[in-house]
Amino acid sequence: MKQFDRATIAKEEEAQYKLLMSKPRQYWIDLYLEKVRPNYESLMAWKHRETVEDVSMTVDAERIYVKARDGYELPELIYRPKNTEGQKLPTYFQIHGGGWVMGVPELNDPECRRYRDEAGVQVINLGHRLAPEWEFPYAPEDCYDGIKYFVEHADEYGIDVERLGVGGESAGAELAIDMVMLANDRKDFKFKMQLLSYPNVNLGYVAEDVMVGFAPDPGFFQDFYVTSPVCYCDPCQLRNPLISPYFAHDVTLAAMPTTVLMTCEYDQLRPQAEDWALRLMKNGVPVIEKCFPGTMHGFSLDVEGSAPAQVKAGIDFLVEGLKNYLVK
């Protein structure tokens, strides 16, 4: 497994940051809209209402809409364990991935059902608006508004506010980290743990050589990782800690809760996630980290793919994280 030291990460990150700043932002947005989004539309729904009907029919959850602060209706999916009426349960808030530019909560249905059924937690699968139509800070503020609504109605939804967890995969994991930082700052609620799958913690950097010889077209992933953050925010904002938690101050990191972190061997985001995890540990945060050999970014979502044993092992790891650090 290829390793990256901090000096290598810093050198590559600086070069990529200069590249992003060398062209007008619209150049990168147009590149995404013309080249990247069309390739993904067949795999992931990038709008909420217009494209989820076929997915929603198979989702085993209650679907409601919660109003954001500006009145926009956010789709939320609630997965409540059976025969728990009247009980206050540990509640985990899931945020979908998709690079801030695509995805819907329904795409996480398989793992959300496993979290509910095997860890015994209530799962609330959050929706948020997508870039480039809705730029930063809509996504984190939408997620925050959704969580705040449920916490304020904790009795109605049977939520144990002393046992709140948050997490997601990829961009959803980055947004989950945002939720922790915002909650620590605003004091509306507090998280007991965060559950992060292959997070993107530095939006201006992707490792250059991780996927060589493994992925059929590593350049395609590079295009996505480069263009989607610039659709999400102006390049000059890429080092804002609420966009790239990699740049959070040590004081902010020290206030993070117990962190369960899953990474993939062949993932261009692995080096930054591993380095960020080391910073958490140096600041006294308990980190339970596992890298899954032979896997690539997004592997745990591929429930019908060619490696069911790896998918099961990945979700098993996350389920155990919920059992050990949220339920207990």
N, C-alpha and C positions, 0 to 999 in steps of 0.2 A: 504494500500500500504506500503510495507516494506521500511523503510528508513535506510540509511547508513551514519554514521558520518565519518569525515575525518580520525580519528584514526583507525577505522575499515578498511577503504579502504587502508590506508598505511600498516597496518599489513598484510592483505591478499595479497597485491601487492608484498610486500617484500618476502613472502613465495613462491609465484608463480614465482617470478624472480629467486630465488635460485633454484627452481625446474628446470626451463629452463636451467640454467647454469650448472646443475649437470650432464647433458648428452650431448654427442656430437651433434652438430647441425644436422648432417646427420640422426641421430635417429629420430628427429622430422619431417624432410623432408620425410623420408621413411614412417613414420606413416601417414602423410598426403596423400602421393601418393597411399599407399596400402589400407587405411581404409576410408579416408574422401572424396577424390576426386571422387572415383567411385560412392559414394552415391549421389553426387551432379550432376554428368554428365547428368542425366536424367532430371534435373530441370533447369540447367543453362549451357549455352555454355561457355566453358573456353578457347576456341581459337577464334581468330578473323575470318579468312577467311574460315576455313574448315567447320564451323558449323552454319553460319548465313544465308545461302541462304533461308531456310524455313521461318525465322523470317523476313528477309528483304522484302519479298514480300508484307507484310502487313503494312510496316512502311510508314507513311505519312510525308516524309521529303526528302530533297535533300541530297544525299550521295556523299561526295567527299573524296579525300585522300590528306593529308597534310604531307610534308616530315619533319621528325624530324631532328635535327642537324646532325645526322649520316647517313641521307638518308633513314631511315626506313619510310615506308608509313603508316600513322596513319589514320584510318577511322573516319570521322566526319559526323554527321548528322545535317542538318540545317533546323530548323522549322521557317519559316518566315510567319507572318500574311498576309492574302490576301489583295490585293489592297493597298499595302504600297510601291510600286515602287517609288524610288527617295527620300524616307524618311529615316532619320537616327533614328533608334529605340533603346530604352533601350534593352540591350542584356544580357541574362543570360546564363552562361556556366555550363552545367550539367555534372557531372562525375559519372559513374555507380559504384555500389557496387560489392561485390563478394570477399571480403577479400584479395584483391591484387592478387589473384590467379585464378580468373575466372570472367566471365561476359563479356558482350558486350554492346555497346551503345543502340542497338535495344531493349534491355530489359526494357528501360525506356520510350519507345514510348508512352504509354498511358498517363503518367503524363506530358510528354513534350508537347503533343498535347493540354492538358488542360491549361498548362502555356501559350502557344501561343494564344489559342482561348479565354481564359477567362481573362488573365492578360494583353494581348496585347503586350507581349514582344517577341522579337526574341530569340529563344533558339538554342544554338549550343551544341550538345551532343557529348562529346569528347571521343575518344578512346585512349587506352594506352596499352603498353605491360604488360604481366602478369608473375608473379613468379610461380614456382621457376626457370622457364626457363630464365626469365629476372628479376633480383633482383633490389632492391633499389640501385640507384636513378632513374631507368628507368621510373617508373610510374609517379612520380611528374615532371620529366623533360619532358616527352612526353606531359603531359597535359600543362605544361608551354609553350612548343614550339608551341602547337596548338593554345593556346590563343594569344600568341605573333604574330603568323602569321595573325590571323584575325584582331587584332588591327592594325597591319601594313598595312592591306588592308581594313581599315574601310570604306573608300569611296566606294569600290567595293561591300562590303557586307552590306552597309547601317547601320553601327554601330555607335551609339552615345557613344563615348569613355568616356563621363562624367557620363554615367549611365551603369556601368558594374556590374553585379552580378555573383556570383559563388556559387555552392553548389553540393549536392549529398546526397546519403544515405550510411550509414555504412562506409566502407572503402573509398567510393567516397566522403563522407563528410570529412573524415580525409585528403584526397588529396586536397579538396577544401580549407581547412584551410592552407595547405602547399602553395597553390597558393597565398593566401593573404600574408603570411609571405615572400615568395620569391618576390612577386611584391613590397612589402614595402621595401625590401632590394635592389632590382635591379633597381627599378624606371622606368620600361618599361611601366607600366600601373598601374591604381589604381582602387580598387573595392569600390563601394558604399555600398554594403551589401553582406552578405553570408547567404545561406539558407541550414540548416543542419538537416538531418533526422537521428536520432539515431546514432550519430557518434561514432567511436572508436578512442578516443583521447589518450588512454594509452594501447599500444599493448601488454604490459606485464601483464595485469590485467583483469580478469573477475570476477564479483561478484559470490559468491559460491551458494547462496540460493535463488536468485531471482525467478527462474523458478520452484522450487520444488512444486509439486501439480498442475502445470498448463501444462507444456509441456510433451508430452508422453515420450520423451527421452532427458532430459536436458543434460545428459552426451555427447550426440552426438554434441550438440551445443558447449559444453565445448571443445571437441576434435578439432572442427573447429577453435574456437577462439584461442586455444593454438598453433595449428600447422601452421595455415596460416601466422601469423606474422613471424614465424621462417623461413618459405619458402621465405618470402619477404626480410628479412634482418638477419644478424648475431645477436644472442641474446645480444651480448655486445653493439649493437647499439640501443637497444629498448628504451633507454632514450634520444636519439637524438630528439630534438623538431620537426625536419622535419619528424620524424617517429611517435613520440608520442607527440603531441602538449600539452599534459598535463604538460610537463616539460618545456614549454616555460617560459622565464623570464617575470616578470611583465611588463617591458618596452615593450616587444614584444606584450603582450596581450593588453596593453593600446592603441596600434596602430591598433587594429582590427576594422573593420567597424561594423555597426549595424548588429546584429546577430539574425536570426529567427531560433529557435531550437525546433524540435519535438522529443519527447522521448516516449518510450513504457513502460507500467507498468511492464510487464513480460519480461524484457530484461536484460541480464547479463551486458550490457554496460551502462545501465541507471545511476548507481551510479557515475561512472566516468564522464559522460557527465553533470550531474547535478552539480557536484562539480566544474567542469571546468567552467560552466556557472556562478557560484557564483564568481569565480576568475575574469571572464570578467567584471561582474558588479562592483566588488570592484575596478577595474581599470578604471571605467568610461565608459565602453562600453554599449550602449543600447542593452538589450537582451529581446527578446519576446519569451518566452518559454511556451510550453504546453506539458503535459504528457497525453497520451491517455489511459484511464483505460481499462483493459481487453485485451490489445493488446500485441503482442510479436514482436520481431525483424523482420523487413521486411514486416510488415503488409500492408503498403501502396502500395506495389508492387503487392499484391495478388488481382488483379482487378476482377478475376473470382472465388474468393474464397467464403467462407461461411459467410463473414461479410461485405457485400457491403456497408452498412451504415457507418461502421468504416473507410473503405477505402476512401469513399467520404469525410467524415469529415476531415480526415488527409490531403487529397489533397486540400480541401477547405482552410484549415489553411495555407498551403504553397502558394496557389494562392493569398490569401489576403496579405501574406507577400511580395510577388512580387509587388502587386498593391501599397501597402502602403510605401514600403521602396526602391523600385527600379524605378518604373514608375514615382512616384511623385517627 
